[in-house]
Amino acid sequence: MFYRPESGHGLPHSPFNAIIAPRPIGWISTRGTAGDNLAPYSFFNAVAYVPPQVMFASTSAKPDRKGTKDSVAQIIESGVFCVNIATGDLRDQVNASSATLPAGVSEFDAAGIPAAECETIACPRVAGAAAALECRMTRVLPLAGQANFVVFGVVTGVHIRDDCVVDGRFDPRAAGGWIARLGYHDYAAVTQLFEMERPA
């Protein structure tokens, strides 16, 4: 089949998210004048090594936030955020934190997720996360469409859970593996790895 996005696909559900998959989940924590916030974003990835940098995109808005969501609004306000790495042992908490709550209601509290303070920024992080990346926002860019924004940040601190360092490598399989977003309501847990040497 072939379709033009502006004309529709004729399927019961959009295939777009399922085609670009699996996607890592950035579990973004922020702090603003309204309080602490935690939400998962599957448009997320690393974008540079030196200095280490990440990005995530937010693609909708809430009625109580002008044209965006709590995460983006609070990052614009504070200039910082934390990326918590989503793993299988916390998948229910990741999902619970995706609920649409009023601005100022903490997903940490609503979903019973223990928080800890970051070291290099004034922001909470998920205490039990396999890893957490403390970030300073470098820019927030609008994308085509309504309420679409991409946030870039430089990593200023890295937390790694001790049981997720195996033979000197980050390996969160002890935490149920990385979880990734597929299409529809589907997710995957990455627990099987293989190695390949790149050509010279």
One Martini backbone bead per residue (centre of mass of N, CA, C, O) as a GRO file, in nm:
protein
  200
    1MET     BB    1   0.102   0.032   0.010
    2PHE     BB    2  -0.011   0.381  -0.025
    3TYR     BB    3   0.038   0.704   0.148
    4ARG     BB    4  -0.079   1.020   0.240
    5PRO     BB    5  -0.096   1.176   0.532
    6GLU     BB    6  -0.316   1.398   0.443
    7SER     BB    7  -0.524   1.150   0.335
    8GLY     BB    8  -0.469   0.891   0.463
    9HIS     BB    9  -0.481   0.515   0.529
   10GLY     BB   10  -0.749   0.326   0.614
   11LEU     BB   11  -0.682   0.239   0.893
   12PRO     BB   12  -0.752   0.186   1.224
   13HIS     BB   13  -0.437   0.259   1.253
   14SER     BB   14  -0.152   0.413   1.272
   15PRO     BB   15   0.168   0.314   1.130
   16PHE     BB   16   0.401   0.508   1.203
   17ASN     BB   17   0.498   0.414   1.491
   18ALA     BB   18   0.554   0.113   1.391
   19ILE     BB   19   0.779   0.175   1.185
   20ILE     BB   20   0.923   0.354   1.413
   21ALA     BB   21   1.093   0.081   1.542
   22PRO     BB   22   1.226   0.097   1.818
   23ARG     BB   23   1.181   0.326   2.099
   24PRO     BB   24   1.312   0.499   2.321
   25ILE     BB   25   1.261   0.596   2.667
   26GLY     BB   26   1.203   0.913   2.802
   27TRP     BB   27   1.208   0.985   3.147
   28ILE     BB   28   1.085   1.292   3.237
   29SER     BB   29   1.219   1.523   3.468
   30THR     BB   30   1.076   1.803   3.659
   31ARG     BB   31   1.097   2.158   3.769
   32GLY     BB   32   0.867   2.397   3.909
   33THR     BB   33   0.652   2.619   4.046
   34ALA     BB   34   0.429   2.379   4.047
   35GLY     BB   35   0.648   2.143   4.047
   36ASP     BB   36   0.663   1.811   3.992
   37ASN     BB   37   0.763   1.597   3.705
   38LEU     BB   38   0.651   1.294   3.511
   39ALA     BB   39   0.741   1.163   3.175
   40PRO     BB   40   0.694   0.983   2.883
   41TYR     BB   41   0.917   0.958   2.583
   42SER     BB   42   0.951   0.820   2.242
   43PHE     BB   43   1.091   1.089   2.140
   44PHE     BB   44   1.413   0.963   2.184
   45ASN     BB   45   1.772   1.064   2.214
   46ALA     BB   46   2.087   1.057   2.115
   47VAL     BB   47   2.321   1.320   1.951
   48ALA     BB   48   2.599   1.318   2.130
   49TYR     BB   49   2.922   1.285   2.282
   50VAL     BB   50   3.092   1.581   2.256
   51PRO     BB   51   2.908   1.653   2.439
   52PRO     BB   52   2.665   1.504   2.591
   53GLN     BB   53   2.349   1.448   2.409
   54VAL     BB   54   1.993   1.521   2.402
   55MET     BB   55   1.649   1.424   2.302
   56PHE     BB   56   1.304   1.549   2.287
   57ALA     BB   57   0.954   1.505   2.204
   58SER     BB   58   0.659   1.706   2.193
   59THR     BB   59   0.297   1.637   2.066
   60SER     BB   60   0.126   1.807   2.284
   61ALA     BB   61  -0.148   1.935   2.482
   62LYS     BB   62  -0.274   2.130   2.755
   63PRO     BB   63  -0.513   2.326   2.895
   64ASP     BB   64  -0.299   2.423   3.145
   65ARG     BB   65  -0.108   2.467   2.887
   66LYS     BB   66   0.046   2.673   2.660
   67GLY     BB   67   0.088   2.466   2.386
   68THR     BB   68   0.163   2.227   2.597
   69LYS     BB   69   0.348   2.068   2.840
   70ASP     BB   70   0.488   2.034   3.141
   71SER     BB   71   0.779   1.970   3.062
   72VAL     BB   72   0.835   2.208   2.869
   73ALA     BB   73   0.747   2.438   3.053
   74GLN     BB   74   0.962   2.370   3.281
   75ILE     BB   75   1.217   2.392   3.108
   76ILE     BB   76   1.183   2.686   3.027
   77GLU     BB   77   1.189   2.784   3.324
   78SER     BB   78   1.465   2.620   3.435
   79GLY     BB   79   1.677   2.465   3.217
   80VAL     BB   80   1.597   2.165   3.319
   81PHE     BB   81   1.663   1.798   3.318
   82CYS     BB   82   1.565   1.443   3.339
   83VAL     BB   83   1.683   1.124   3.229
   84ASN     BB   84   1.509   0.828   3.259
   85ILE     BB   85   1.557   0.491   3.241
   86ALA     BB   86   1.363   0.251   3.094
   87THR     BB   87   1.249  -0.047   3.259
   88GLY     BB   88   1.096  -0.345   3.328
   89ASP     BB   89   1.070  -0.298   3.648
   90LEU     BB   90   0.911   0.003   3.567
   91ARG     BB   91   0.666  -0.011   3.364
   92ASP     BB   92   0.419   0.067   3.541
   93GLN     BB   93   0.530   0.349   3.620
   94VAL     BB   94   0.560   0.462   3.342
   95ASN     BB   95   0.261   0.439   3.266
   96ALA     BB   96   0.139   0.599   3.507
   97SER     BB   97   0.301   0.874   3.423
   98SER     BB   98   0.104   0.923   3.156
   99ALA     BB   99  -0.097   1.067   3.293
  100THR     BB  100  -0.341   1.319   3.294
  101LEU     BB  101  -0.251   1.587   3.486
  102PRO     BB  102  -0.249   1.843   3.663
  103ALA     BB  103  -0.091   2.106   3.714
  104GLY     BB  104   0.110   2.023   4.009
  105VAL     BB  105   0.088   1.717   3.981
  106SER     BB  106   0.263   1.450   4.096
  107GLU     BB  107   0.374   1.151   3.964
  108PHE     BB  108   0.532   1.048   4.195
  109ASP     BB  109   0.286   1.047   4.390
  110ALA     BB  110   0.054   0.916   4.218
  111ALA     BB  111   0.256   0.645   4.151
  112GLY     BB  112   0.474   0.581   4.372
  113ILE     BB  113   0.761   0.732   4.306
  114PRO     BB  114   1.069   0.746   4.391
  115ALA     BB  115   1.275   1.017   4.484
  116ALA     BB  116   1.558   1.217   4.381
  117GLU     BB  117   1.829   1.411   4.380
  118CYS     BB  118   2.020   1.591   4.206
  119GLU     BB  119   2.357   1.720   4.160
  120THR     BB  120   2.369   1.957   3.906
  121ILE     BB  121   2.056   1.997   3.951
  122ALA     BB  122   1.722   2.129   4.002
  123CYS     BB  123   1.607   1.800   4.027
  124PRO     BB  124   1.440   1.523   3.981
  125ARG     BB  125   1.458   1.163   4.026
  126VAL     BB  126   1.465   0.829   3.976
  127ALA     BB  127   1.581   0.628   4.215
  128GLY     BB  128   1.544   0.329   4.047
  129ALA     BB  129   1.699   0.382   3.809
  130ALA     BB  130   1.937   0.258   3.602
  131ALA     BB  131   1.938   0.555   3.478
  132ALA     BB  132   2.060   0.908   3.485
  133LEU     BB  133   2.024   1.230   3.313
  134GLU     BB  134   2.163   1.527   3.356
  135CYS     BB  135   2.019   1.842   3.227
  136ARG     BB  136   2.087   2.109   3.002
  137MET     BB  137   1.934   2.329   2.830
  138THR     BB  138   1.982   2.457   2.490
  139ARG     BB  139   1.699   2.390   2.331
  140VAL     BB  140   1.379   2.502   2.189
  141LEU     BB  141   1.188   2.365   1.917
  142PRO     BB  142   0.980   2.413   1.672
  143LEU     BB  143   0.746   2.233   1.491
  144ALA     BB  144   0.553   2.109   1.288
  145GLY     BB  145   0.264   2.201   1.398
  146GLN     BB  146   0.089   2.136   1.684
  147ALA     BB  147   0.265   2.119   1.977
  148ASN     BB  148   0.563   2.089   1.851
  149PHE     BB  149   0.861   1.981   2.030
  150VAL     BB  150   1.218   2.022   2.076
  151VAL     BB  151   1.459   1.897   2.313
  152PHE     BB  152   1.776   2.010   2.423
  153GLY     BB  153   2.067   1.852   2.592
  154VAL     BB  154   2.321   1.860   2.833
  155VAL     BB  155   2.523   1.649   3.007
  156THR     BB  156   2.611   1.678   3.375
  157GLY     BB  157   2.500   1.387   3.478
  158VAL     BB  158   2.553   1.038   3.602
  159HIS     BB  159   2.344   0.765   3.678
  160ILE     BB  160   2.419   0.428   3.813
  161ARG     BB  161   2.325   0.130   3.879
  162ASP     BB  162   2.513  -0.111   4.014
  163ASP     BB  163   2.356  -0.369   3.877
  164CYS     BB  164   2.417  -0.219   3.573
  165VAL     BB  165   2.719  -0.315   3.614
  166VAL     BB  166   2.888  -0.526   3.371
  167ASP     BB  167   3.198  -0.565   3.305
  168GLY     BB  168   3.209  -0.237   3.259
  169ARG     BB  169   2.900  -0.231   3.169
  170PHE     BB  170   2.606  -0.124   3.057
  171ASP     BB  171   2.342  -0.350   3.204
  172PRO     BB  172   1.980  -0.375   3.243
  173ARG     BB  173   1.887  -0.679   3.275
  174ALA     BB  174   1.846  -0.674   3.589
  175ALA     BB  175   1.594  -0.455   3.515
  176GLY     BB  176   1.453  -0.591   3.242
  177GLY     BB  177   1.550  -0.402   3.052
  178TRP     BB  178   1.493  -0.228   2.798
  179ILE     BB  179   1.238  -0.011   2.702
  180ALA     BB  180   1.016  -0.001   2.412
  181ARG     BB  181   0.852   0.156   2.155
  182LEU     BB  182   0.601   0.090   1.956
  183GLY     BB  183   0.306   0.032   1.845
  184TYR     BB  184   0.040   0.134   1.983
  185HIS     BB  185   0.040  -0.095   2.275
  186ASP     BB  186   0.344  -0.159   2.216
  187TYR     BB  187   0.624  -0.340   2.358
  188ALA     BB  188   0.976  -0.375   2.456
  189ALA     BB  189   1.229  -0.601   2.576
  190VAL     BB  190   1.576  -0.575   2.614
  191THR     BB  191   1.769  -0.900   2.653
  192GLN     BB  192   1.902  -0.943   2.367
  193LEU     BB  193   2.234  -0.979   2.244
  194PHE     BB  194   2.465  -0.853   1.986
  195GLU     BB  195   2.767  -0.864   1.797
  196MET     BB  196   2.950  -0.618   1.588
  197GLU     BB  197   3.196  -0.545   1.362
  198ARG     BB  198   3.325  -0.285   1.220
  199PRO     BB  199   3.450  -0.169   0.957
  200ALA     BB  200   3.750  -0.011   0.865
   0.00000   0.00000   0.00000
